[in-house]
Amino acid sequence: MFCLLLIAAALVIFFLARNGKLGAPPWAARPEADARTILAERFARGDISSDEFLERASVLNWNPGADDGRRRGGANR
């Protein structure tokens, strides 16, 4: 009986994770996303030049303006 309960719990967790209902844990923050946001905000305010922005973006391995694989708006392409 206990084994069935464990199997059922494992299946529920598996299907939730597979469907994207379970997100990353709060301690698994992505510091590079924060760095990109700060860099973009500084550029938008005019604190840094476009050359400096592109240089710092390349250090972060970020290509601003390129699609990063996430869909926007839910439209199929």
BAROBA-431780 format. One record per atom (N, C-alpha, C): residue number from 1; residue in three letters; chain; y, x, z. Coordinates in Angstrom, 3 decimals, decimal comma. Layout:
BEGIN
{rec NUM "ALA" "A" {Y X Z}}
...
//
This chain:
BEGIN
{rec 1 "MET" "A" {-1,202 0,821 0,000}}
{rec 1 "MET" "A" {0,000 0,000 0,000}}
{rec 1 "MET" "A" {1,259 0,860 0,000}}
{rec 2 "PHE" "A" {1,217 1,920 0,814}}
{rec 2 "PHE" "A" {2,368 2,818 0,890}}
{rec 2 "PHE" "A" {2,577 3,537 -0,445}}
{rec 3 "CYS" "A" {1,489 3,898 -1,101}}
{rec 3 "CYS" "A" {1,587 4,564 -2,401}}
{rec 3 "CYS" "A" {2,233 3,650 -3,440}}
{rec 4 "LEU" "A" {1,895 2,373 -3,412}}
{rec 4 "LEU" "A" {2,501 1,420 -4,347}}
{rec 4 "LEU" "A" {4,009 1,305 -4,115}}
{rec 5 "LEU" "A" {4,416 1,325 -2,854}}
{rec 5 "LEU" "A" {5,836 1,261 -2,522}}
{rec 5 "LEU" "A" {6,563 2,510 -3,043}}
{rec 6 "LEU" "A" {5,956 3,670 -2,871}}
{rec 6 "LEU" "A" {6,562 4,907 -3,381}}
{rec 6 "LEU" "A" {6,647 4,908 -4,899}}
{rec 7 "ILE" "A" {5,615 4,436 -5,557}}
{rec 7 "ILE" "A" {5,616 4,375 -7,022}}
{rec 7 "ILE" "A" {6,692 3,406 -7,510}}
{rec 8 "ALA" "A" {6,807 2,262 -6,849}}
{rec 8 "ALA" "A" {7,827 1,281 -7,233}}
{rec 8 "ALA" "A" {9,229 1,855 -7,043}}
{rec 9 "ALA" "A" {9,466 2,537 -5,926}}
{rec 9 "ALA" "A" {10,778 3,146 -5,682}}
{rec 9 "ALA" "A" {11,079 4,219 -6,722}}
{rec 10 "ALA" "A" {10,083 5,027 -7,058}}
{rec 10 "ALA" "A" {10,278 6,069 -8,063}}
{rec 10 "ALA" "A" {10,594 5,464 -9,422}}
{rec 11 "LEU" "A" {9,933 4,386 -9,780}}
{rec 11 "LEU" "A" {10,204 3,728 -11,060}}
{rec 11 "LEU" "A" {11,612 3,146 -11,109}}
{rec 12 "VAL" "A" {12,046 2,546 -10,016}}
{rec 12 "VAL" "A" {13,401 1,988 -9,964}}
{rec 12 "VAL" "A" {14,426 3,104 -10,133}}
{rec 13 "ILE" "A" {14,249 4,209 -9,433}}
{rec 13 "ILE" "A" {15,182 5,332 -9,544}}
{rec 13 "ILE" "A" {15,153 5,904 -10,958}}
{rec 14 "PHE" "A" {13,957 6,016 -11,532}}
{rec 14 "PHE" "A" {13,833 6,545 -12,888}}
{rec 14 "PHE" "A" {14,592 5,680 -13,894}}
{rec 15 "PHE" "A" {14,396 4,367 -13,836}}
{rec 15 "PHE" "A" {15,054 3,485 -14,802}}
{rec 15 "PHE" "A" {16,562 3,409 -14,580}}
{rec 16 "LEU" "A" {17,015 3,471 -13,335}}
{rec 16 "LEU" "A" {18,453 3,491 -13,083}}
{rec 16 "LEU" "A" {19,078 4,768 -13,625}}
{rec 17 "ALA" "A" {18,423 5,889 -13,422}}
{rec 17 "ALA" "A" {18,949 7,161 -13,922}}
{rec 17 "ALA" "A" {18,933 7,189 -15,450}}
{rec 18 "ARG" "A" {17,904 6,651 -16,039}}
{rec 18 "ARG" "A" {17,784 6,669 -17,497}}
{rec 18 "ARG" "A" {18,826 5,781 -18,170}}
{rec 19 "ASN" "A" {19,183 4,683 -17,546}}
{rec 19 "ASN" "A" {20,158 3,763 -18,126}}
{rec 19 "ASN" "A" {21,593 4,135 -17,776}}
{rec 20 "GLY" "A" {21,783 5,221 -17,060}}
{rec 20 "GLY" "A" {23,126 5,676 -16,730}}
{rec 20 "GLY" "A" {23,751 4,965 -15,555}}
{rec 21 "LYS" "A" {22,976 4,244 -14,789}}
{rec 21 "LYS" "A" {23,521 3,533 -13,630}}
{rec 21 "LYS" "A" {23,739 4,468 -12,446}}
{rec 22 "LEU" "A" {23,009 5,561 -12,413}}
{rec 22 "LEU" "A" {23,188 6,545 -11,352}}
{rec 22 "LEU" "A" {24,048 7,679 -11,897}}
{rec 23 "GLY" "A" {25,172 7,912 -11,266}}
{rec 23 "GLY" "A" {26,052 8,978 -11,709}}
{rec 23 "GLY" "A" {25,742 10,277 -10,989}}
{rec 24 "ALA" "A" {26,528 11,269 -11,296}}
{rec 24 "ALA" "A" {26,371 12,556 -10,628}}
{rec 24 "ALA" "A" {26,814 12,417 -9,172}}
{rec 25 "PRO" "A" {26,220 13,184 -8,290}}
{rec 25 "PRO" "A" {26,631 13,114 -6,891}}
{rec 25 "PRO" "A" {28,065 13,610 -6,725}}
{rec 26 "PRO" "A" {28,761 13,148 -5,694}}
{rec 26 "PRO" "A" {30,177 13,505 -5,536}}
{rec 26 "PRO" "A" {30,407 15,006 -5,372}}
{rec 27 "TRP" "A" {29,437 15,732 -4,880}}
{rec 27 "TRP" "A" {29,625 17,169 -4,688}}
{rec 27 "TRP" "A" {29,418 17,949 -5,985}}
{rec 28 "ALA" "A" {28,996 17,281 -7,028}}
{rec 28 "ALA" "A" {28,776 17,938 -8,314}}
{rec 28 "ALA" "A" {29,979 17,740 -9,235}}
{rec 29 "ALA" "A" {31,162 17,950 -8,707}}
{rec 29 "ALA" "A" {32,383 17,765 -9,492}}
{rec 29 "ALA" "A" {32,474 18,836 -10,574}}
{rec 30 "ARG" "A" {33,136 18,504 -11,655}}
{rec 30 "ARG" "A" {33,306 19,438 -12,757}}
{rec 30 "ARG" "A" {34,696 20,054 -12,677}}
{rec 31 "PRO" "A" {34,797 21,265 -12,137}}
{rec 31 "PRO" "A" {36,131 21,873 -12,009}}
{rec 31 "PRO" "A" {36,790 22,159 -13,350}}
{rec 32 "GLU" "A" {35,990 22,359 -14,412}}
{rec 32 "GLU" "A" {36,617 22,627 -15,710}}
{rec 32 "GLU" "A" {37,346 21,399 -16,233}}
{rec 33 "ALA" "A" {36,889 20,202 -15,885}}
{rec 33 "ALA" "A" {37,594 18,986 -16,294}}
{rec 33 "ALA" "A" {38,949 18,903 -15,603}}
{rec 34 "ASP" "A" {38,993 19,276 -14,328}}
{rec 34 "ASP" "A" {40,264 19,300 -13,615}}
{rec 34 "ASP" "A" {41,204 20,346 -14,210}}
{rec 35 "ALA" "A" {40,656 21,502 -14,576}}
{rec 35 "ALA" "A" {41,474 22,560 -15,167}}
{rec 35 "ALA" "A" {42,053 22,108 -16,506}}
{rec 36 "ARG" "A" {41,253 21,407 -17,297}}
{rec 36 "ARG" "A" {41,739 20,904 -18,586}}
{rec 36 "ARG" "A" {42,863 19,891 -18,384}}
{rec 37 "THR" "A" {42,702 19,024 -17,408}}
{rec 37 "THR" "A" {43,727 18,018 -17,127}}
{rec 37 "THR" "A" {45,029 18,674 -16,704}}
{rec 38 "ILE" "A" {44,939 19,647 -15,811}}
{rec 38 "ILE" "A" {46,142 20,344 -15,339}}
{rec 38 "ILE" "A" {46,814 21,082 -16,489}}
{rec 39 "LEU" "A" {46,007 21,741 -17,319}}
{rec 39 "LEU" "A" {46,560 22,467 -18,464}}
{rec 39 "LEU" "A" {47,266 21,521 -19,428}}
{rec 40 "ALA" "A" {46,659 20,387 -19,717}}
{rec 40 "ALA" "A" {47,278 19,408 -20,625}}
{rec 40 "ALA" "A" {48,570 18,847 -20,032}}
{rec 41 "GLU" "A" {48,573 18,605 -18,726}}
{rec 41 "GLU" "A" {49,791 18,094 -18,079}}
{rec 41 "GLU" "A" {50,915 19,123 -18,129}}
{rec 42 "ARG" "A" {50,585 20,391 -17,896}}
{rec 42 "ARG" "A" {51,610 21,440 -17,955}}
{rec 42 "ARG" "A" {52,187 21,572 -19,357}}
{rec 43 "PHE" "A" {51,320 21,444 -20,366}}
{rec 43 "PHE" "A" {51,795 21,509 -21,744}}
{rec 43 "PHE" "A" {52,676 20,303 -22,065}}
{rec 44 "ALA" "A" {52,283 19,136 -21,607}}
{rec 44 "ALA" "A" {53,056 17,921 -21,873}}
{rec 44 "ALA" "A" {54,431 17,970 -21,215}}
{rec 45 "ARG" "A" {54,512 18,591 -20,046}}
{rec 45 "ARG" "A" {55,799 18,720 -19,355}}
{rec 45 "ARG" "A" {56,680 19,789 -19,984}}
{rec 46 "GLY" "A" {56,089 20,667 -20,797}}
{rec 46 "GLY" "A" {56,859 21,747 -21,403}}
{rec 46 "GLY" "A" {56,880 23,003 -20,568}}
{rec 47 "ASP" "A" {56,018 23,098 -19,566}}
{rec 47 "ASP" "A" {55,968 24,285 -18,717}}
{rec 47 "ASP" "A" {55,417 25,498 -19,455}}
{rec 48 "ILE" "A" {54,548 25,262 -20,444}}
{rec 48 "ILE" "A" {53,949 26,362 -21,194}}
{rec 48 "ILE" "A" {54,106 26,092 -22,684}}
{rec 49 "SER" "A" {54,109 27,171 -23,464}}
{rec 49 "SER" "A" {54,260 27,044 -24,919}}
{rec 49 "SER" "A" {52,928 26,666 -25,550}}
{rec 50 "SER" "A" {52,987 26,324 -26,840}}
{rec 50 "SER" "A" {51,751 25,939 -27,525}}
{rec 50 "SER" "A" {50,799 27,127 -27,652}}
{rec 51 "ASP" "A" {51,339 28,317 -27,876}}
{rec 51 "ASP" "A" {50,473 29,502 -27,948}}
{rec 51 "ASP" "A" {49,778 29,753 -26,616}}
{rec 52 "GLU" "A" {50,528 29,632 -25,530}}
{rec 52 "GLU" "A" {49,947 29,830 -24,202}}
{rec 52 "GLU" "A" {48,916 28,741 -23,895}}
{rec 53 "PHE" "A" {49,207 27,518 -24,307}}
{rec 53 "PHE" "A" {48,265 26,417 -24,113}}
{rec 53 "PHE" "A" {46,947 26,688 -24,831}}
{rec 54 "LEU" "A" {47,028 27,085 -26,101}}
{rec 54 "LEU" "A" {45,813 27,348 -26,873}}
{rec 54 "LEU" "A" {45,040 28,544 -26,331}}
{rec 55 "GLU" "A" {45,757 29,552 -25,864}}
{rec 55 "GLU" "A" {45,085 30,724 -25,287}}
{rec 55 "GLU" "A" {44,318 30,344 -24,021}}
{rec 56 "ARG" "A" {44,960 29,574 -23,162}}
{rec 56 "ARG" "A" {44,301 29,162 -21,922}}
{rec 56 "ARG" "A" {43,178 28,165 -22,184}}
{rec 57 "ALA" "A" {43,341 27,319 -23,191}}
{rec 57 "ALA" "A" {42,270 26,388 -23,546}}
{rec 57 "ALA" "A" {41,054 27,146 -24,055}}
{rec 58 "SER" "A" {41,270 28,228 -24,792}}
{rec 58 "SER" "A" {40,142 29,014 -25,285}}
{rec 58 "SER" "A" {39,412 29,709 -24,145}}
{rec 59 "VAL" "A" {40,120 30,079 -23,096}}
{rec 59 "VAL" "A" {39,468 30,671 -21,922}}
{rec 59 "VAL" "A" {38,548 29,648 -21,268}}
{rec 60 "LEU" "A" {38,931 28,376 -21,328}}
{rec 60 "LEU" "A" {38,110 27,296 -20,765}}
{rec 60 "LEU" "A" {37,028 26,823 -21,742}}
{rec 61 "ASN" "A" {36,923 27,474 -22,911}}
{rec 61 "ASN" "A" {35,994 27,050 -23,966}}
{rec 61 "ASN" "A" {36,238 25,596 -24,348}}
{rec 62 "TRP" "A" {37,508 25,264 -24,505}}
{rec 62 "TRP" "A" {37,930 23,902 -24,821}}
{rec 62 "TRP" "A" {38,678 23,932 -26,135}}
{rec 63 "ASN" "A" {38,302 23,037 -27,026}}
{rec 63 "ASN" "A" {38,983 22,888 -28,300}}
{rec 63 "ASN" "A" {39,751 21,570 -28,249}}
{rec 64 "PRO" "A" {41,024 21,596 -27,837}}
{rec 64 "PRO" "A" {41,778 20,352 -27,695}}
{rec 64 "PRO" "A" {41,845 19,588 -29,013}}
{rec 65 "GLY" "A" {41,650 18,300 -28,917}}
{rec 65 "GLY" "A" {41,707 17,446 -30,087}}
{rec 65 "GLY" "A" {40,372 17,219 -30,755}}
{rec 66 "ALA" "A" {39,388 18,037 -30,424}}
{rec 66 "ALA" "A" {38,059 17,853 -31,008}}
{rec 66 "ALA" "A" {37,316 16,803 -30,203}}
{rec 67 "ASP" "A" {36,487 16,036 -30,887}}
{rec 67 "ASP" "A" {35,690 15,013 -30,213}}
{rec 67 "ASP" "A" {34,628 15,711 -29,377}}
{rec 68 "ASP" "A" {34,559 15,371 -28,090}}
{rec 68 "ASP" "A" {33,596 16,020 -27,206}}
{rec 68 "ASP" "A" {32,292 15,254 -27,100}}
{rec 69 "GLY" "A" {32,033 14,341 -28,016}}
{rec 69 "GLY" "A" {30,759 13,636 -28,047}}
{rec 69 "GLY" "A" {30,780 12,283 -27,373}}
{rec 70 "ARG" "A" {31,812 11,984 -26,629}}
{rec 70 "ARG" "A" {31,883 10,674 -25,978}}
{rec 70 "ARG" "A" {32,501 9,672 -26,925}}
{rec 71 "ARG" "A" {31,961 8,461 -26,929}}
{rec 71 "ARG" "A" {32,495 7,404 -27,789}}
{rec 71 "ARG" "A" {33,656 6,719 -27,105}}
{rec 72 "ARG" "A" {34,605 6,325 -27,908}}
{rec 72 "ARG" "A" {35,758 5,612 -27,370}}
{rec 72 "ARG" "A" {35,828 4,237 -27,979}}
{rec 73 "GLY" "A" {36,119 3,262 -27,162}}
{rec 73 "GLY" "A" {36,340 1,917 -27,655}}
{rec 73 "GLY" "A" {35,081 1,134 -27,950}}
{rec 74 "GLY" "A" {33,936 1,743 -27,897}}
{rec 74 "GLY" "A" {32,691 1,044 -28,107}}
{rec 74 "GLY" "A" {32,363 0,683 -29,535}}
{rec 75 "ALA" "A" {33,168 1,108 -30,491}}
{rec 75 "ALA" "A" {32,904 0,782 -31,887}}
{rec 75 "ALA" "A" {31,852 1,718 -32,441}}
{rec 76 "ASN" "A" {30,974 1,180 -33,240}}
{rec 76 "ASN" "A" {29,958 2,009 -33,876}}
{rec 76 "ASN" "A" {30,537 2,692 -35,090}}
{rec 77 "ARG" "A" {30,137 3,920 -35,307}}
{rec 77 "ARG" "A" {30,653 4,681 -36,449}}
{rec 77 "ARG" "A" {29,544 4,986 -37,383}}
//
